[in-house]
Amino acid sequence: MPSFEEVRAAFPVLEQYAYLNAGTNGPLPRVTAEAMIAEQLVDVAQGRGGEPYFSRALGMRSEVRAKLAALFGVEPTQVALTRSTTDGCNIVLAGLDLGPDDEVVTSDVEHFGLIGPLHASGARIVTAPEDGILEAVTDRTRLVAISHISWVTGNALDPAQVKDETGLPILVDGAQSAGVIPVEAGGVDYYAVSCQKWLCGPDVTGALVVARPDELPVALPSYFAQAEHQPDGSYVARDGAERFDSGWIGTPSLAGLSKALDVAPEWRFERVAEMAAKCRTALAERFEVLTKPDQAGLVTFRPTSDPTKLVEKLRAEGVIVRELPGRNLIRVSCGYWTSESDLERLVTGLA
């Protein structure tokens, strides 16, 4: 099992910065960049066509799908490869074919990557406080669509409990939970994630877990939706969630994501919890902290000065965090790579 020092050394950015912004984009591991460059050079030298190229690319898709399935506690046949969390949300909502007579309950702290597709669905959207989801559900509710971890507050919305108590279909935005806390995605109906955040993968990579793929219609078919098709576009759907794959992913991205998924150590979740707890305690001594105790990797606080200028000041001092625009909030992302020294640099920069 690798030590903390060995794992931390995998991320070159940490040599210069206290990188506390995985909620936006995770630090890129060296092996991920090297794998991407190597595959890009193969493409340059050998081209991107022919049977060997496509066979290798399809094999890489299967490899990444299997690794993601293992991470989320599901079968590979339940995992679709997408480009983002938003991609996954759009795929599900298009398939559900909602209309104005359908009610969807969501929270008032959701990312546009979820609420944008919800609005576009044409359904009647009911918003509730993050701790009031169950109370907002009525006999008209057809779907509950919420984050596992709020991108704003860092608090868990407990979709598994919502599923247990309502029995309704649940669509989960897992952008701030995948790779941060243990995820049993098969416990809900649809679980969408972004792989460039806490999973530290390349840009424009994601996944969608569909618990029962045969029950969701394909409304946004890519080439991977079909096993065979006719000239009029009618087709036989592929088995499993592969039918929801949102399109081609280049071999450099596949190679990079596969390597990134191998970097995370077995102790990652315990380390995230430990660092987030220390961060919250330190910030709570001086600021209003919105994140409750014992949550995930995000810690959100309200600064006493202009957040935009404060984030710029911190970056100049080698500390990278994120302002949440229009909310007067700053968000800190604590990963398994985060050190006590990183947190000390943050606290010092806020002084």
LONU-842570 format. One record per residue (C-alpha): residue number from 1; residue in three letters; x, z, y. Coordinates in Angstrom, 1 decimal. Example, Ala and Ser with C-alpha at 12.3 -4.5 7.8 and 13.67 -1.06 7.14 Angstrom:
REM residues 2
1 | ALA | 12.3 | 7.8 | -4.5
2 | SER | 13.7 | 7.1 | -1.1
***
This chain:
REM residues 351
1 | MET | 0.0 | 0.0 | 0.0
2 | PRO | 1.5 | -1.0 | 3.4
3 | SER | 2.3 | 1.7 | 5.9
4 | PHE | 0.8 | 1.9 | 9.4
5 | GLU | 4.1 | 0.7 | 10.9
6 | GLU | 4.2 | -2.3 | 8.5
7 | VAL | 0.7 | -3.3 | 9.3
8 | ARG | 1.2 | -2.9 | 13.1
9 | ALA | 4.3 | -5.0 | 12.9
10 | ALA | 2.1 | -7.9 | 11.7
11 | PHE | 0.7 | -8.3 | 15.2
12 | PRO | 3.3 | -9.6 | 17.7
13 | VAL | 1.0 | -8.9 | 20.7
14 | LEU | 1.4 | -5.1 | 20.1
15 | GLU | 5.1 | -5.4 | 20.9
16 | GLN | 4.2 | -5.8 | 24.6
17 | TYR | 0.6 | -4.7 | 25.0
18 | ALA | -1.7 | -1.8 | 24.1
19 | TYR | -4.3 | -4.4 | 22.9
20 | LEU | -7.7 | -2.7 | 22.9
21 | ASN | -10.0 | -5.7 | 23.1
22 | ALA | -10.8 | -6.8 | 19.5
23 | GLY | -14.5 | -6.6 | 20.5
24 | THR | -13.8 | -9.9 | 22.3
25 | ASN | -11.0 | -11.3 | 20.2
26 | GLY | -8.8 | -9.5 | 17.7
27 | PRO | -5.0 | -9.6 | 17.8
28 | LEU | -3.7 | -12.6 | 15.9
29 | PRO | -1.5 | -11.7 | 13.0
30 | ARG | 1.8 | -13.5 | 12.7
31 | VAL | 1.0 | -14.8 | 9.2
32 | THR | -2.2 | -16.3 | 10.5
33 | ALA | -0.5 | -18.3 | 13.2
34 | GLU | 2.2 | -19.4 | 10.8
35 | ALA | -0.4 | -20.6 | 8.3
36 | MET | -2.3 | -22.5 | 10.9
37 | ILE | 0.9 | -24.2 | 12.2
38 | ALA | 2.0 | -25.1 | 8.7
39 | GLU | -1.4 | -26.7 | 7.9
40 | GLN | -1.4 | -28.5 | 11.2
41 | LEU | 2.0 | -30.0 | 10.4
42 | VAL | 0.7 | -31.2 | 7.1
43 | ASP | -2.2 | -32.9 | 8.9
44 | VAL | 0.3 | -34.5 | 11.3
45 | ALA | 2.5 | -35.8 | 8.5
46 | GLN | -0.1 | -36.7 | 5.8
47 | GLY | -3.3 | -37.4 | 7.8
48 | ARG | -6.7 | -35.8 | 7.3
49 | GLY | -8.2 | -38.0 | 4.6
50 | GLY | -8.1 | -39.0 | 1.0
51 | GLU | -9.0 | -37.1 | -2.2
52 | PRO | -6.1 | -34.6 | -2.2
53 | TYR | -6.9 | -33.6 | 1.4
54 | PHE | -10.6 | -33.0 | 0.8
55 | SER | -10.1 | -31.3 | -2.5
56 | ARG | -7.6 | -28.9 | -1.0
57 | ALA | -10.0 | -28.2 | 2.0
58 | LEU | -12.9 | -27.5 | -0.3
59 | GLY | -10.8 | -25.2 | -2.4
60 | MET | -9.8 | -23.3 | 0.8
61 | ARG | -13.5 | -23.0 | 1.7
62 | SER | -14.2 | -21.4 | -1.7
63 | GLU | -11.3 | -19.0 | -1.3
64 | VAL | -12.4 | -17.8 | 2.2
65 | ARG | -16.0 | -17.6 | 1.0
66 | ALA | -15.0 | -15.4 | -1.9
67 | LYS | -12.9 | -13.1 | 0.3
68 | LEU | -15.7 | -12.6 | 2.8
69 | ALA | -18.1 | -11.9 | 0.0
70 | ALA | -15.9 | -9.2 | -1.4
71 | LEU | -15.5 | -7.7 | 2.1
72 | PHE | -19.3 | -7.5 | 2.6
73 | GLY | -20.2 | -6.4 | -0.9
74 | VAL | -22.2 | -9.6 | -1.9
75 | GLU | -21.8 | -12.7 | -4.1
76 | PRO | -20.0 | -15.8 | -2.8
77 | THR | -23.3 | -17.7 | -3.3
78 | GLN | -24.8 | -15.5 | -0.5
79 | VAL | -22.2 | -16.4 | 2.1
80 | ALA | -22.4 | -19.4 | 4.5
81 | LEU | -19.4 | -20.4 | 6.5
82 | THR | -20.2 | -20.8 | 10.2
83 | ARG | -18.5 | -20.9 | 13.6
84 | SER | -19.8 | -17.7 | 15.2
85 | THR | -22.3 | -14.9 | 15.1
86 | THR | -24.5 | -17.0 | 17.3
87 | ASP | -24.4 | -19.9 | 14.8
88 | GLY | -25.7 | -17.6 | 12.1
89 | CYS | -28.5 | -16.3 | 14.3
90 | ASN | -29.6 | -19.8 | 15.2
91 | ILE | -29.5 | -20.9 | 11.6
92 | VAL | -31.8 | -18.0 | 10.5
93 | LEU | -34.2 | -18.2 | 13.4
94 | ALA | -34.6 | -22.0 | 13.0
95 | GLY | -35.3 | -21.6 | 9.3
96 | LEU | -37.9 | -18.9 | 9.9
97 | ASP | -39.9 | -21.3 | 12.2
98 | LEU | -41.2 | -18.6 | 14.5
99 | GLY | -43.9 | -19.2 | 17.1
100 | PRO | -45.8 | -17.4 | 19.9
101 | ASP | -48.0 | -15.6 | 17.3
102 | ASP | -44.9 | -14.0 | 15.7
103 | GLU | -43.5 | -10.7 | 17.1
104 | VAL | -39.8 | -9.9 | 16.9
105 | VAL | -38.5 | -6.5 | 17.7
106 | THR | -35.0 | -6.2 | 19.2
107 | SER | -33.0 | -3.7 | 21.3
108 | ASP | -32.4 | -3.8 | 25.0
109 | VAL | -28.6 | -3.7 | 24.4
110 | GLU | -28.2 | -7.0 | 22.5
111 | HIS | -25.7 | -9.8 | 23.2
112 | PHE | -27.0 | -13.2 | 24.4
113 | GLY | -25.6 | -14.6 | 21.1
114 | LEU | -28.7 | -12.9 | 19.5
115 | ILE | -31.3 | -12.7 | 22.3
116 | GLY | -30.6 | -16.3 | 23.4
117 | PRO | -31.6 | -17.7 | 20.0
118 | LEU | -34.5 | -15.2 | 19.9
119 | HIS | -35.9 | -16.5 | 23.2
120 | ALA | -35.4 | -20.1 | 22.0
121 | SER | -37.4 | -19.4 | 18.9
122 | GLY | -40.6 | -19.2 | 20.8
123 | ALA | -41.6 | -15.9 | 19.3
124 | ARG | -43.0 | -12.9 | 21.2
125 | ILE | -39.9 | -10.7 | 21.8
126 | VAL | -40.3 | -7.0 | 22.1
127 | THR | -37.3 | -5.0 | 23.4
128 | ALA | -36.8 | -1.3 | 22.8
129 | PRO | -34.1 | 1.3 | 23.4
130 | GLU | -31.4 | 1.3 | 20.7
131 | ASP | -32.8 | 4.6 | 19.3
132 | GLY | -36.4 | 3.4 | 19.5
133 | ILE | -36.5 | 0.4 | 17.2
134 | LEU | -38.7 | 1.9 | 14.6
135 | GLU | -41.2 | 3.1 | 17.1
136 | ALA | -41.5 | -0.5 | 18.5
137 | VAL | -42.5 | -2.0 | 15.2
138 | THR | -46.1 | -2.8 | 14.7
139 | ASP | -48.3 | -4.5 | 12.1
140 | ARG | -47.7 | -7.8 | 14.1
141 | THR | -43.9 | -7.6 | 13.7
142 | ARG | -42.5 | -10.4 | 11.6
143 | LEU | -38.8 | -9.8 | 12.1
144 | VAL | -36.5 | -7.1 | 13.4
145 | ALA | -33.3 | -8.6 | 15.0
146 | ILE | -30.6 | -6.1 | 16.0
147 | SER | -26.9 | -5.4 | 16.1
148 | HIS | -25.3 | -3.2 | 13.6
149 | ILE | -23.1 | -1.9 | 16.4
150 | SER | -24.1 | -2.4 | 20.0
151 | TRP | -21.6 | -4.5 | 21.9
152 | VAL | -22.5 | -2.5 | 25.0
153 | THR | -22.6 | 1.2 | 23.9
154 | GLY | -20.7 | 1.1 | 20.7
155 | ASN | -23.5 | 2.9 | 19.0
156 | ALA | -24.9 | 2.1 | 15.5
157 | LEU | -28.5 | 0.9 | 15.3
158 | ASP | -28.6 | 1.5 | 11.5
159 | PRO | -30.3 | -1.7 | 10.3
160 | ALA | -30.3 | -0.4 | 6.7
161 | GLN | -32.6 | 2.5 | 7.8
162 | VAL | -34.8 | 0.1 | 9.7
163 | LYS | -35.1 | -2.1 | 6.6
164 | ASP | -35.8 | 0.9 | 4.3
165 | GLU | -38.5 | 2.3 | 6.6
166 | THR | -40.3 | -0.9 | 7.6
167 | GLY | -39.7 | -3.3 | 4.7
168 | LEU | -39.5 | -6.1 | 7.2
169 | PRO | -37.0 | -8.9 | 7.2
170 | ILE | -33.9 | -7.9 | 9.2
171 | LEU | -31.5 | -10.2 | 11.1
172 | VAL | -28.3 | -8.3 | 11.9
173 | ASP | -25.7 | -9.2 | 14.6
174 | GLY | -22.6 | -7.9 | 12.8
175 | ALA | -20.0 | -9.0 | 15.4
176 | GLN | -18.9 | -5.5 | 16.2
177 | SER | -19.1 | -4.1 | 12.7
178 | ALA | -17.5 | -6.6 | 10.3
179 | GLY | -14.0 | -5.4 | 9.7
180 | VAL | -14.6 | -2.1 | 11.5
181 | ILE | -16.8 | -0.1 | 9.2
182 | PRO | -17.8 | -0.6 | 5.6
183 | VAL | -20.6 | -3.2 | 5.4
184 | GLU | -23.0 | -3.7 | 2.6
185 | ALA | -24.5 | -6.9 | 4.0
186 | GLY | -26.8 | -7.5 | 0.9
187 | GLY | -28.9 | -4.5 | 2.0
188 | VAL | -30.5 | -6.6 | 4.8
189 | ASP | -31.9 | -10.1 | 4.8
190 | TYR | -29.5 | -11.9 | 7.1
191 | TYR | -26.1 | -10.7 | 8.4
192 | ALA | -24.2 | -12.8 | 10.9
193 | VAL | -20.5 | -12.2 | 11.9
194 | SER | -17.7 | -13.6 | 14.0
195 | CYS | -14.3 | -13.8 | 12.2
196 | GLN | -12.2 | -14.0 | 15.3
197 | LYS | -13.0 | -10.4 | 16.4
198 | TRP | -12.2 | -7.5 | 14.2
199 | LEU | -11.3 | -9.7 | 11.3
200 | CYS | -8.5 | -11.2 | 13.4
201 | GLY | -9.1 | -14.7 | 12.3
202 | PRO | -8.8 | -18.0 | 14.3
203 | ASP | -11.2 | -19.0 | 17.0
204 | VAL | -14.5 | -20.6 | 16.0
205 | THR | -14.9 | -19.0 | 12.6
206 | GLY | -17.8 | -17.0 | 11.3
207 | ALA | -20.0 | -16.2 | 8.4
208 | LEU | -23.7 | -15.7 | 7.6
209 | VAL | -24.8 | -13.6 | 4.6
210 | VAL | -28.2 | -14.6 | 3.3
211 | ALA | -29.5 | -12.1 | 0.7
212 | ARG | -31.9 | -14.6 | -0.9
213 | PRO | -30.8 | -18.1 | 0.1
214 | ASP | -33.6 | -19.9 | -1.8
215 | GLU | -36.2 | -18.3 | 0.4
216 | LEU | -34.9 | -19.5 | 3.8
217 | PRO | -35.6 | -23.2 | 4.7
218 | VAL | -32.7 | -25.3 | 6.0
219 | ALA | -33.7 | -26.3 | 9.5
220 | LEU | -30.2 | -27.2 | 10.9
221 | PRO | -28.6 | -29.2 | 8.0
222 | SER | -25.0 | -30.1 | 8.1
223 | TYR | -23.3 | -32.3 | 5.5
224 | PHE | -23.0 | -29.2 | 3.3
225 | ALA | -26.7 | -28.7 | 3.0
226 | GLN | -27.0 | -31.4 | 0.4
227 | ALA | -25.8 | -31.9 | -3.1
228 | GLU | -27.1 | -35.5 | -3.0
229 | HIS | -29.3 | -37.4 | -0.6
230 | GLN | -31.3 | -40.6 | -0.2
231 | PRO | -31.1 | -43.3 | 2.6
232 | ASP | -34.2 | -41.7 | 4.3
233 | GLY | -32.4 | -38.4 | 4.6
234 | SER | -34.3 | -36.6 | 1.8
235 | TYR | -31.9 | -34.5 | -0.2
236 | VAL | -31.3 | -32.0 | -3.0
237 | ALA | -30.1 | -28.7 | -1.5
238 | ARG | -26.9 | -27.2 | -2.6
239 | ASP | -27.1 | -24.0 | -4.5
240 | GLY | -26.8 | -20.7 | -2.7
241 | ALA | -26.0 | -20.0 | 1.0
242 | GLU | -23.5 | -22.9 | 1.1
243 | ARG | -26.6 | -25.0 | 2.1
244 | PHE | -26.4 | -23.2 | 5.5
245 | ASP | -22.7 | -23.9 | 6.2
246 | SER | -22.7 | -25.1 | 9.8
247 | GLY | -20.1 | -27.9 | 9.3
248 | TRP | -16.6 | -28.8 | 8.7
249 | ILE | -13.8 | -26.3 | 9.3
250 | GLY | -10.3 | -27.7 | 9.6
251 | THR | -7.7 | -26.6 | 7.1
252 | PRO | -5.5 | -24.9 | 9.7
253 | SER | -8.4 | -22.5 | 10.6
254 | LEU | -9.2 | -21.9 | 6.9
255 | ALA | -5.6 | -21.2 | 6.1
256 | GLY | -5.4 | -18.8 | 9.1
257 | LEU | -8.6 | -17.0 | 8.3
258 | SER | -7.6 | -16.5 | 4.6
259 | LYS | -4.3 | -14.9 | 5.7
260 | ALA | -6.0 | -12.8 | 8.3
261 | LEU | -8.4 | -11.4 | 5.7
262 | ASP | -5.4 | -10.3 | 3.6
263 | VAL | -3.7 | -8.4 | 6.4
264 | ALA | -6.3 | -5.5 | 6.7
265 | PRO | -5.1 | -2.5 | 4.6
266 | GLU | -7.4 | -0.5 | 2.3
267 | TRP | -7.2 | 2.4 | 4.8
268 | ARG | -8.5 | 0.4 | 7.7
269 | PHE | -11.9 | 2.0 | 8.2
270 | GLU | -10.5 | 5.5 | 8.2
271 | ARG | -7.9 | 4.5 | 10.7
272 | VAL | -10.5 | 2.9 | 13.0
273 | ALA | -12.6 | 6.1 | 12.9
274 | GLU | -9.7 | 8.3 | 13.6
275 | MET | -8.5 | 6.3 | 16.6
276 | ALA | -12.0 | 5.8 | 18.1
277 | ALA | -12.6 | 9.5 | 17.8
278 | LYS | -9.3 | 10.3 | 19.6
279 | CYS | -10.1 | 7.7 | 22.3
280 | ARG | -13.6 | 9.1 | 22.9
281 | THR | -12.4 | 12.6 | 23.2
282 | ALA | -9.7 | 11.7 | 25.7
283 | LEU | -12.1 | 9.6 | 27.8
284 | ALA | -14.9 | 12.2 | 27.7
285 | GLU | -12.6 | 14.7 | 29.5
286 | ARG | -12.8 | 12.5 | 32.7
287 | PHE | -15.6 | 10.0 | 32.4
288 | GLU | -19.2 | 9.5 | 31.2
289 | VAL | -18.9 | 8.0 | 27.7
290 | LEU | -21.9 | 6.1 | 26.4
291 | THR | -20.6 | 6.0 | 22.8
292 | LYS | -21.9 | 8.8 | 20.6
293 | PRO | -19.5 | 10.7 | 18.3
294 | ASP | -18.7 | 9.2 | 14.9
295 | GLN | -19.6 | 5.6 | 15.6
296 | ALA | -17.4 | 2.5 | 15.0
297 | GLY | -14.4 | 1.0 | 16.9
298 | LEU | -15.9 | 0.5 | 20.3
299 | VAL | -15.8 | 3.2 | 23.0
300 | THR | -17.6 | 2.5 | 26.2
301 | PHE | -17.3 | 4.5 | 29.4
302 | ARG | -18.3 | 4.4 | 33.0
303 | PRO | -15.3 | 4.4 | 35.4
304 | THR | -15.3 | 6.2 | 38.7
305 | SER | -13.8 | 3.2 | 40.5
306 | ASP | -14.5 | -0.6 | 40.5
307 | PRO | -14.3 | -1.7 | 36.9
308 | THR | -13.0 | -5.2 | 37.6
309 | LYS | -10.1 | -3.9 | 39.6
310 | LEU | -9.4 | -1.2 | 37.1
311 | VAL | -9.2 | -3.6 | 34.2
312 | GLU | -6.9 | -5.8 | 36.2
313 | LYS | -4.7 | -2.8 | 37.0
314 | LEU | -4.6 | -1.8 | 33.3
315 | ARG | -3.6 | -5.3 | 32.2
316 | ALA | -0.7 | -5.2 | 34.8
317 | GLU | 0.4 | -2.0 | 33.1
318 | GLY | 0.2 | -3.5 | 29.6
319 | VAL | -3.2 | -2.2 | 28.5
320 | ILE | -5.9 | -4.8 | 27.7
321 | VAL | -9.5 | -3.6 | 27.7
322 | ARG | -12.8 | -5.3 | 28.7
323 | GLU | -15.2 | -4.8 | 31.6
324 | LEU | -18.9 | -5.4 | 30.7
325 | PRO | -20.0 | -7.5 | 33.7
326 | GLY | -22.8 | -6.2 | 35.8
327 | ARG | -23.0 | -2.9 | 34.0
328 | ASN | -20.3 | -0.8 | 35.7
329 | LEU | -18.8 | -0.2 | 32.2
330 | ILE | -15.4 | -0.6 | 30.5
331 | ARG | -15.2 | -1.1 | 26.7
332 | VAL | -12.2 | 0.0 | 24.6
333 | SER | -11.7 | -1.5 | 21.1
334 | CYS | -9.9 | 0.8 | 18.7
335 | GLY | -8.6 | -1.1 | 15.6
336 | TYR | -6.7 | -0.1 | 12.5
337 | TRP | -3.6 | -1.3 | 14.3
338 | THR | -4.2 | 1.0 | 17.3
339 | SER | -1.6 | 3.7 | 17.8
340 | GLU | -1.6 | 7.1 | 19.6
341 | SER | 0.9 | 5.5 | 22.0
342 | ASP | -1.7 | 2.8 | 22.8
343 | LEU | -4.2 | 5.5 | 23.7
344 | GLU | -1.7 | 7.4 | 25.8
345 | ARG | -0.9 | 4.2 | 27.8
346 | LEU | -4.7 | 3.8 | 28.4
347 | VAL | -5.2 | 7.3 | 29.6
348 | THR | -2.1 | 7.1 | 31.8
349 | GLY | -3.3 | 3.9 | 33.3
350 | LEU | -6.6 | 5.4 | 34.1
351 | ALA | -5.0 | 8.3 | 36.0
***
